Amino acid sequence: MTAALRMLNWRGLSLGIALLCLGACRKPDPATPSPTDAAVDEIVQVSESGPVKATVTLSPKKPQLGDSLTLTLTVRAQPGVQVEMPPFGEALGRFAIASFTPRSDGQPDGSTLHSQRYVLEAPMSGRQRIPSLRIEFVDKRASAASADAGTAQTGDDGHELLTDEIAIDIASVLREGQDHELRGLRDPLAEGPGPAQLAAFAVAPIAILVGLGMAWQLRRMRRRSALQVRISAYDQARQRLADLEGRGWPVQQDADAWYVDLSDIVRRYIEDRFGVRAPELTTEEFLREAHQQLGLSPAQRELLEAFLRTCDRVKFAGYVPQQAESQQAFTEACRFVEDTRLKGAGVPSASVGGSP
């Protein structure tokens, strides 16, 4: 009896060892995704300038036409650094924007984390490109001058960081080598229309009318949405002017930064109001675009040119303006925004620039 039990125990132990060996030698199931599959299926680019680090991810890495692409820009800034993220939809090329989610969070160490998440739709298959994204930041730390040597400056303490361009191949929905030739009918058509054809003839005009009505309604909604965006450009410019006026007139040491903010308000207003990439152009380039695209009157063009020349004189030539000159430049900015606002925009605030 004891010998029989020993034999059974030995056979059971041998069977267990064999099963463990089979399990160890078994190949992994290719259908089971690896924990790193998500990281592999995205393009990641990192750019860094001084105290600011930008990470751009695009997924999926190998999309097909019709797939949604997720573009995420994450910017981490050290304590004491103020970041301005790219404006909505800037530098996205031909991609259509399905959704947009911005976010900013403070970190326990005093740094800030900003993010913009876009869901994009590709316009066509083939090689597509997402241009560089521009992040502006102001370093307010005491050691900014020595810590950020070598960064591209836009003012005394203003800098910018450009991310790398992203190129991606959008696969076609048609398989390679598939025959796309149109073929004729296999069977001859009947001599006269049947019941199905008669019903189709009756429904077709109604379907056409419904389709035209929907297209007209969609176009109307898009025009209304575009109008609201253009009107809000005026409201945003007035609010920013009011905020700038609330800071008081600049003194000698902060005149440069004050004029940078004032000219930026006008340039961004023109970008939103007329669709011109004003912040990305030099003054000469922008004035040339204004003459060709904006449809401004001669008086408006002269006002805009004189205003921009005044701002450039302070920002780049080291000129120190008097308080009366700053008030005059502010009044010219308010006047230009009022003269070019879209009909139907909000009523201007009485506190901005002394406007009634």
DRENDO-1510 file (C-alpha; in Angstrom, 1 decimal, always signed):
<recs>
REC; n; res; u; v; w
REC; 1; MET; +0.0; +0.0; +0.0 .
REC; 2; THR; +2.8; +2.4; +0.9 .
REC; 3; ALA; +4.7; +1.6; -2.3 .
REC; 4; ALA; +1.5; +2.3; -4.3 .
REC; 5; LEU; +1.0; +5.7; -2.7 .
REC; 6; ARG; +4.6; +6.6; -3.3 .
REC; 7; MET; +4.2; +5.7; -7.0 .
REC; 8; LEU; +1.0; +7.9; -7.2 .
REC; 9; ASN; +2.8; +10.8; -5.6 .
REC; 10; TRP; +5.7; +10.5; -7.9 .
REC; 11; ARG; +3.5; +10.4; -11.0 .
REC; 12; GLY; +1.5; +13.4; -9.8 .
REC; 13; LEU; +4.7; +15.4; -9.2 .
REC; 14; SER; +6.0; +14.5; -12.7 .
REC; 15; LEU; +2.7; +15.5; -14.3 .
REC; 16; GLY; +2.8; +18.9; -12.4 .
REC; 17; ILE; +6.4; +19.6; -13.6 .
REC; 18; ALA; +5.4; +18.7; -17.2 .
REC; 19; LEU; +2.4; +21.1; -17.1 .
REC; 20; LEU; +4.6; +23.9; -15.7 .
REC; 21; CYS; +7.1; +23.4; -18.5 .
REC; 22; LEU; +4.4; +23.5; -21.1 .
REC; 23; GLY; +3.1; +26.7; -19.7 .
REC; 24; ALA; +6.5; +28.3; -19.7 .
REC; 25; CYS; +7.1; +27.3; -23.3 .
REC; 26; ARG; +3.7; +28.5; -24.5 .
REC; 27; LYS; +3.9; +31.5; -26.9 .
REC; 28; PRO; +2.1; +34.7; -25.9 .
REC; 29; ASP; -1.2; +35.3; -27.5 .
REC; 30; PRO; -0.6; +37.8; -30.3 .
REC; 31; ALA; -4.1; +39.2; -29.9 .
REC; 32; THR; -3.4; +40.3; -26.3 .
REC; 33; PRO; -2.1; +43.9; -26.4 .
REC; 34; SER; +1.1; +44.6; -24.6 .
REC; 35; PRO; +1.1; +47.3; -21.8 .
REC; 36; THR; +3.5; +49.4; -24.0 .
REC; 37; ASP; +1.3; +49.1; -27.2 .
REC; 38; ALA; -0.3; +52.5; -26.4 .
REC; 39; ALA; +3.1; +54.2; -26.1 .
REC; 40; VAL; +4.4; +52.6; -29.3 .
REC; 41; ASP; +1.3; +53.8; -31.2 .
REC; 42; GLU; +2.0; +57.5; -30.9 .
REC; 43; ILE; +4.6; +60.1; -32.1 .
REC; 44; VAL; +6.3; +61.9; -29.2 .
REC; 45; GLN; +8.5; +65.0; -29.7 .
REC; 46; VAL; +10.1; +67.0; -26.9 .
REC; 47; SER; +11.3; +70.6; -27.1 .
REC; 48; GLU; +12.9; +72.6; -24.3 .
REC; 49; SER; +14.0; +76.2; -23.9 .
REC; 50; GLY; +15.3; +77.4; -20.5 .
REC; 51; PRO; +12.7; +76.9; -17.8 .
REC; 52; VAL; +10.0; +75.6; -20.3 .
REC; 53; LYS; +9.6; +72.1; -21.6 .
REC; 54; ALA; +7.1; +71.2; -24.3 .
REC; 55; THR; +6.0; +67.7; -25.2 .
REC; 56; VAL; +3.9; +67.0; -28.3 .
REC; 57; THR; +2.2; +63.6; -28.9 .
REC; 58; LEU; +0.2; +62.5; -31.9 .
REC; 59; SER; -1.7; +59.2; -32.1 .
REC; 60; PRO; -2.3; +56.9; -33.7 .
REC; 61; LYS; +1.1; +56.6; -35.3 .
REC; 62; LYS; -0.2; +54.9; -38.5 .
REC; 63; PRO; -3.8; +56.2; -39.1 .
REC; 64; GLN; -6.1; +55.5; -41.9 .
REC; 65; LEU; -8.2; +58.1; -43.7 .
REC; 66; GLY; -11.3; +58.6; -41.5 .
REC; 67; ASP; -9.6; +57.9; -38.2 .
REC; 68; SER; -9.5; +60.6; -35.6 .
REC; 69; LEU; -6.1; +61.8; -34.5 .
REC; 70; THR; -5.3; +63.0; -31.0 .
REC; 71; LEU; -2.8; +65.8; -30.8 .
REC; 72; THR; -1.7; +66.8; -27.3 .
REC; 73; LEU; +0.6; +69.7; -26.4 .
REC; 74; THR; +1.9; +69.6; -22.8 .
REC; 75; VAL; +4.0; +72.5; -21.5 .
REC; 76; ARG; +5.7; +72.4; -18.1 .
REC; 77; ALA; +7.1; +75.7; -16.7 .
REC; 78; GLN; +9.3; +76.3; -13.7 .
REC; 79; PRO; +8.1; +78.5; -10.8 .
REC; 80; GLY; +8.1; +82.2; -11.7 .
REC; 81; VAL; +7.6; +81.6; -15.5 .
REC; 82; GLN; +4.4; +82.8; -17.1 .
REC; 83; VAL; +3.3; +80.8; -20.2 .
REC; 84; GLU; +1.0; +81.8; -23.1 .
REC; 85; MET; -0.2; +78.7; -25.1 .
REC; 86; PRO; -0.8; +78.8; -28.8 .
REC; 87; PRO; -4.1; +80.4; -29.9 .
REC; 88; PHE; -6.9; +77.9; -30.7 .
REC; 89; GLY; -6.3; +76.2; -34.1 .
REC; 90; GLU; -3.0; +77.9; -34.8 .
REC; 91; ALA; -0.6; +76.1; -37.1 .
REC; 92; LEU; -2.7; +73.0; -37.6 .
REC; 93; GLY; -2.5; +73.1; -41.4 .
REC; 94; ARG; -5.3; +71.4; -43.3 .
REC; 95; PHE; -6.5; +69.3; -40.4 .
REC; 96; ALA; -10.1; +69.9; -39.3 .
REC; 97; ILE; -10.7; +70.3; -35.5 .
REC; 98; ALA; -13.3; +68.0; -34.1 .
REC; 99; SER; -12.8; +69.0; -30.4 .
REC; 100; PHE; -10.5; +71.1; -28.3 .
REC; 101; THR; -9.7; +70.8; -24.5 .
REC; 102; PRO; -7.3; +73.2; -22.8 .
REC; 103; ARG; -6.2; +72.9; -19.2 .
REC; 104; SER; -3.8; +74.5; -16.7 .
REC; 105; ASP; -2.8; +73.1; -13.3 .
REC; 106; GLY; -0.4; +74.3; -10.6 .
REC; 107; GLN; +2.0; +71.8; -9.2 .
REC; 108; PRO; +3.1; +71.2; -5.6 .
REC; 109; ASP; +6.6; +72.5; -6.4 .
REC; 110; GLY; +5.3; +75.8; -7.7 .
REC; 111; SER; +5.6; +74.9; -11.4 .
REC; 112; THR; +2.7; +75.0; -13.8 .
REC; 113; LEU; +1.5; +72.4; -16.2 .
REC; 114; HIS; -0.5; +73.5; -19.3 .
REC; 115; SER; -2.0; +71.3; -21.9 .
REC; 116; GLN; -4.0; +71.5; -25.1 .
REC; 117; ARG; -5.7; +68.4; -26.5 .
REC; 118; TYR; -7.0; +68.4; -30.1 .
REC; 119; VAL; -9.0; +65.7; -31.9 .
REC; 120; LEU; -8.2; +66.2; -35.6 .
REC; 121; GLU; -9.5; +64.8; -38.8 .
REC; 122; ALA; -7.2; +64.4; -41.8 .
REC; 123; PRO; -8.3; +66.1; -45.1 .
REC; 124; MET; -6.9; +63.4; -47.4 .
REC; 125; SER; -4.6; +60.4; -47.5 .
REC; 126; GLY; -0.9; +60.7; -48.1 .
REC; 127; ARG; +1.8; +62.6; -46.4 .
REC; 128; GLN; +0.4; +65.3; -44.1 .
REC; 129; ARG; +2.3; +67.8; -41.9 .
REC; 130; ILE; +1.5; +69.6; -38.6 .
REC; 131; PRO; +3.6; +72.8; -38.5 .
REC; 132; SER; +5.6; +73.9; -35.5 .
REC; 133; LEU; +3.6; +75.2; -32.5 .
REC; 134; ARG; +4.7; +78.4; -30.9 .
REC; 135; ILE; +4.7; +78.9; -27.1 .
REC; 136; GLU; +5.4; +82.3; -25.6 .
REC; 137; PHE; +6.6; +82.7; -22.0 .
REC; 138; VAL; +7.9; +85.4; -19.7 .
REC; 139; ASP; +10.6; +84.6; -17.2 .
REC; 140; LYS; +10.0; +86.6; -14.1 .
REC; 141; ARG; +12.7; +85.0; -12.0 .
REC; 142; ALA; +15.5; +87.0; -10.6 .
REC; 143; SER; +18.1; +84.9; -12.5 .
REC; 144; ALA; +16.3; +85.0; -15.8 .
REC; 145; ALA; +19.1; +86.9; -17.6 .
REC; 146; SER; +21.8; +84.3; -16.8 .
REC; 147; ALA; +19.6; +81.2; -16.8 .
REC; 148; ASP; +18.1; +81.7; -20.2 .
REC; 149; ALA; +21.0; +82.9; -22.2 .
REC; 150; GLY; +20.6; +81.7; -25.8 .
REC; 151; THR; +16.8; +81.7; -25.9 .
REC; 152; ALA; +14.9; +83.6; -28.7 .
REC; 153; GLN; +13.8; +86.8; -27.1 .
REC; 154; THR; +10.7; +88.9; -28.0 .
REC; 155; GLY; +11.3; +91.6; -25.4 .
REC; 156; ASP; +13.4; +92.2; -22.3 .
REC; 157; ASP; +12.0; +89.1; -20.5 .
REC; 158; GLY; +9.8; +87.6; -23.3 .
REC; 159; HIS; +10.8; +84.4; -25.0 .
REC; 160; GLU; +9.3; +81.8; -27.4 .
REC; 161; LEU; +9.7; +78.1; -27.9 .
REC; 162; LEU; +8.9; +76.4; -31.2 .
REC; 163; THR; +8.1; +72.7; -31.3 .
REC; 164; ASP; +9.3; +70.5; -34.1 .
REC; 165; GLU; +7.2; +69.9; -37.2 .
REC; 166; ILE; +5.3; +66.5; -37.3 .
REC; 167; ALA; +5.0; +64.6; -40.5 .
REC; 168; ILE; +2.6; +61.7; -40.7 .
REC; 169; ASP; +1.4; +59.3; -43.4 .
REC; 170; ILE; -2.4; +58.9; -43.7 .
REC; 171; ALA; -3.2; +55.5; -45.2 .
REC; 172; SER; -5.9; +55.2; -47.8 .
REC; 173; VAL; -9.1; +53.2; -47.1 .
REC; 174; LEU; -8.5; +51.3; -50.3 .
REC; 175; ARG; -6.2; +48.3; -50.2 .
REC; 176; GLU; -3.0; +48.4; -52.2 .
REC; 177; GLY; -3.4; +46.7; -55.5 .
REC; 178; GLN; -7.2; +46.7; -55.3 .
REC; 179; ASP; -9.0; +47.1; -58.7 .
REC; 180; HIS; -10.9; +50.4; -58.7 .
REC; 181; GLU; -12.1; +50.3; -62.3 .
REC; 182; LEU; -15.8; +51.0; -62.7 .
REC; 183; ARG; -17.6; +48.2; -64.5 .
REC; 184; GLY; -20.8; +48.2; -66.5 .
REC; 185; LEU; -24.1; +46.6; -65.7 .
REC; 186; ARG; -24.0; +42.8; -65.7 .
REC; 187; ASP; -27.6; +42.3; -66.7 .
REC; 188; PRO; -29.6; +44.3; -69.3 .
REC; 189; LEU; -32.1; +46.8; -68.0 .
REC; 190; ALA; -35.8; +46.2; -68.2 .
REC; 191; GLU; -37.6; +47.9; -71.0 .
REC; 192; GLY; -39.9; +49.8; -68.7 .
REC; 193; PRO; -39.7; +51.1; -65.1 .
REC; 194; GLY; -40.9; +48.8; -62.4 .
REC; 195; PRO; -42.6; +49.6; -59.2 .
REC; 196; ALA; -39.3; +50.2; -57.4 .
REC; 197; GLN; -38.1; +52.6; -60.1 .
REC; 198; LEU; -41.4; +54.5; -60.0 .
REC; 199; ALA; -41.2; +54.9; -56.2 .
REC; 200; ALA; -37.6; +56.1; -56.6 .
REC; 201; PHE; -38.7; +58.7; -59.1 .
REC; 202; ALA; -41.4; +60.0; -56.7 .
REC; 203; VAL; -39.1; +60.1; -53.7 .
REC; 204; ALA; -36.1; +61.7; -55.5 .
REC; 205; PRO; -37.5; +65.3; -55.7 .
REC; 206; ILE; -38.4; +65.2; -52.0 .
REC; 207; ALA; -35.0; +63.9; -51.1 .
REC; 208; ILE; -33.3; +66.7; -53.2 .
REC; 209; LEU; -35.5; +69.4; -51.5 .
REC; 210; VAL; -34.7; +68.0; -48.1 .
REC; 211; GLY; -31.0; +67.9; -48.9 .
REC; 212; LEU; -30.9; +71.5; -50.2 .
REC; 213; GLY; -32.8; +72.6; -47.1 .
REC; 214; MET; -30.3; +70.9; -44.8 .
REC; 215; ALA; -27.3; +72.3; -46.8 .
REC; 216; TRP; -28.8; +75.9; -46.6 .
REC; 217; GLN; -29.4; +75.5; -42.8 .
REC; 218; LEU; -25.8; +74.2; -42.2 .
REC; 219; ARG; -24.3; +77.1; -44.2 .
REC; 220; ARG; -26.4; +79.5; -42.3 .
REC; 221; MET; -25.3; +78.0; -39.0 .
REC; 222; ARG; -21.6; +78.2; -40.1 .
REC; 223; ARG; -21.9; +81.8; -41.1 .
REC; 224; ARG; -23.6; +82.7; -37.8 .
REC; 225; SER; -20.8; +80.9; -35.9 .
REC; 226; ALA; -18.1; +82.7; -37.9 .
REC; 227; LEU; -19.9; +86.0; -37.2 .
REC; 228; GLN; -20.0; +85.3; -33.5 .
REC; 229; VAL; -16.2; +84.6; -33.5 .
REC; 230; ARG; -15.5; +87.9; -35.3 .
REC; 231; ILE; -17.8; +89.8; -32.9 .
REC; 232; SER; -16.1; +88.2; -29.9 .
REC; 233; ALA; -12.7; +89.4; -31.3 .
REC; 234; TYR; -13.9; +93.0; -30.5 .
REC; 235; ASP; -15.2; +92.1; -27.0 .
REC; 236; GLN; -11.9; +90.4; -26.2 .
REC; 237; ALA; -9.8; +93.3; -27.4 .
REC; 238; ARG; -11.9; +95.8; -25.4 .
REC; 239; GLN; -11.5; +93.6; -22.3 .
REC; 240; ARG; -7.7; +93.4; -22.7 .
REC; 241; LEU; -7.5; +97.1; -23.3 .
REC; 242; ALA; -9.5; +97.7; -20.1 .
REC; 243; ASP; -7.1; +95.4; -18.2 .
REC; 244; LEU; -4.1; +97.2; -19.6 .
REC; 245; GLU; -5.5; +100.6; -18.7 .
REC; 246; GLY; -6.2; +99.3; -15.2 .
REC; 247; ARG; -2.4; +98.7; -14.8 .
REC; 248; GLY; -1.8; +102.4; -15.1 .
REC; 249; TRP; +0.5; +104.2; -17.5 .
REC; 250; PRO; +4.0; +102.8; -17.9 .
REC; 251; VAL; +7.1; +104.3; -16.2 .
REC; 252; GLN; +10.6; +104.2; -17.7 .
REC; 253; GLN; +11.6; +100.7; -16.6 .
REC; 254; ASP; +8.4; +98.9; -17.8 .
REC; 255; ALA; +7.6; +100.9; -20.9 .
REC; 256; ASP; +8.9; +98.2; -23.2 .
REC; 257; ALA; +6.7; +95.5; -21.7 .
REC; 258; TRP; +3.7; +97.8; -21.7 .
REC; 259; TYR; +4.1; +98.6; -25.4 .
REC; 260; VAL; +4.6; +94.9; -26.2 .
REC; 261; ASP; +1.3; +94.1; -24.6 .
REC; 262; LEU; -0.5; +97.0; -26.3 .
REC; 263; SER; +0.7; +96.1; -29.8 .
REC; 264; ASP; -0.1; +92.4; -29.1 .
REC; 265; ILE; -3.7; +93.3; -28.3 .
REC; 266; VAL; -4.1; +95.1; -31.6 .
REC; 267; ARG; -2.4; +92.3; -33.6 .
REC; 268; ARG; -4.5; +89.5; -32.0 .
REC; 269; TYR; -7.6; +91.5; -32.6 .
REC; 270; ILE; -6.8; +91.8; -36.3 .
REC; 271; GLU; -6.0; +88.1; -36.4 .
REC; 272; ASP; -9.4; +87.1; -35.0 .
REC; 273; ARG; -11.3; +89.8; -36.8 .
REC; 274; PHE; -9.8; +89.5; -40.3 .
REC; 275; GLY; -8.2; +86.0; -40.2 .
REC; 276; VAL; -4.7; +87.3; -40.8 .
REC; 277; ARG; -1.8; +85.7; -38.8 .
REC; 278; ALA; -0.8; +89.0; -37.4 .
REC; 279; PRO; +1.3; +87.9; -34.4 .
REC; 280; GLU; +3.6; +85.9; -36.6 .
REC; 281; LEU; +4.5; +88.7; -39.0 .
REC; 282; THR; +7.0; +91.6; -38.7 .
REC; 283; THR; +5.6; +95.1; -38.9 .
REC; 284; GLU; +6.6; +95.5; -42.5 .
REC; 285; GLU; +5.1; +92.1; -43.5 .
REC; 286; PHE; +1.9; +92.9; -41.6 .
REC; 287; LEU; +1.4; +96.3; -43.1 .
REC; 288; ARG; +1.8; +94.8; -46.5 .
REC; 289; GLU; -0.8; +92.2; -45.7 .
REC; 290; ALA; -3.1; +94.9; -44.3 .
REC; 291; HIS; -3.0; +96.8; -47.6 .
REC; 292; GLN; -3.8; +93.7; -49.6 .
REC; 293; GLN; -6.3; +91.7; -47.5 .
REC; 294; LEU; -8.0; +93.7; -44.8 .
REC; 295; GLY; -9.9; +96.2; -46.9 .
REC; 296; LEU; -9.1; +99.1; -44.6 .
REC; 297; SER; -9.8; +102.7; -45.6 .
REC; 298; PRO; -6.8; +105.0; -46.2 .
REC; 299; ALA; -7.4; +106.7; -42.8 .
REC; 300; GLN; -7.5; +103.3; -41.0 .
REC; 301; ARG; -4.3; +102.2; -42.7 .
REC; 302; GLU; -2.5; +105.4; -41.7 .
REC; 303; LEU; -3.7; +105.1; -38.1 .
REC; 304; LEU; -2.6; +101.5; -37.9 .
REC; 305; GLU; +0.8; +102.2; -39.5 .
REC; 306; ALA; +1.5; +105.2; -37.1 .
REC; 307; PHE; +0.5; +103.1; -34.1 .
REC; 308; LEU; +2.8; +100.2; -35.0 .
REC; 309; ARG; +5.7; +102.5; -35.8 .
REC; 310; THR; +5.3; +104.1; -32.3 .
REC; 311; CYS; +5.3; +100.6; -30.6 .
REC; 312; ASP; +8.4; +99.5; -32.6 .
REC; 313; ARG; +10.2; +102.6; -31.7 .
REC; 314; VAL; +9.8; +101.8; -28.0 .
REC; 315; LYS; +10.3; +98.0; -28.3 .
REC; 316; PHE; +13.3; +98.0; -30.6 .
REC; 317; ALA; +14.9; +101.4; -30.7 .
REC; 318; GLY; +15.1; +102.0; -26.9 .
REC; 319; TYR; +13.0; +105.1; -27.0 .
REC; 320; VAL; +11.5; +106.1; -23.6 .
REC; 321; PRO; +8.1; +107.7; -24.1 .
REC; 322; GLN; +6.4; +110.3; -22.0 .
REC; 323; GLN; +3.1; +109.6; -20.3 .
REC; 324; ALA; +1.2; +111.7; -22.8 .
REC; 325; GLU; +2.7; +109.7; -25.7 .
REC; 326; SER; +1.6; +106.4; -24.0 .
REC; 327; GLN; -1.9; +107.8; -23.6 .
REC; 328; GLN; -1.9; +108.8; -27.2 .
REC; 329; ALA; -0.8; +105.3; -28.3 .
REC; 330; PHE; -3.5; +103.7; -26.2 .
REC; 331; THR; -6.1; +106.1; -27.6 .
REC; 332; GLU; -5.0; +105.1; -31.2 .
REC; 333; ALA; -5.4; +101.4; -30.4 .
REC; 334; CYS; -8.9; +102.0; -29.0 .
REC; 335; ARG; -9.8; +104.1; -31.9 .
REC; 336; PHE; -8.6; +101.5; -34.4 .
REC; 337; VAL; -10.6; +98.7; -32.7 .
REC; 338; GLU; -13.7; +100.9; -32.6 .
REC; 339; ASP; -13.4; +101.9; -36.3 .
REC; 340; THR; -12.9; +98.4; -37.6 .
REC; 341; ARG; -15.3; +96.5; -35.3 .
REC; 342; LEU; -17.9; +94.3; -37.0 .
REC; 343; LYS; -21.4; +95.7; -37.1 .
REC; 344; GLY; -23.4; +94.1; -34.3 .
REC; 345; ALA; -20.5; +93.9; -31.8 .
REC; 346; GLY; -21.0; +94.8; -28.2 .
REC; 347; VAL; -21.2; +98.4; -26.9 .
REC; 348; PRO; -17.8; +99.7; -25.8 .
REC; 349; SER; -17.1; +100.1; -22.1 .
REC; 350; ALA; -17.1; +103.7; -20.9 .
REC; 351; SER; -14.0; +103.1; -18.8 .
REC; 352; VAL; -11.7; +102.1; -21.7 .
REC; 353; GLY; -9.7; +104.9; -23.1 .
REC; 354; GLY; -12.3; +107.4; -22.1 .
REC; 355; SER; -14.8; +106.2; -24.8 .
REC; 356; PRO; -18.4; +107.3; -24.4 .
</recs>
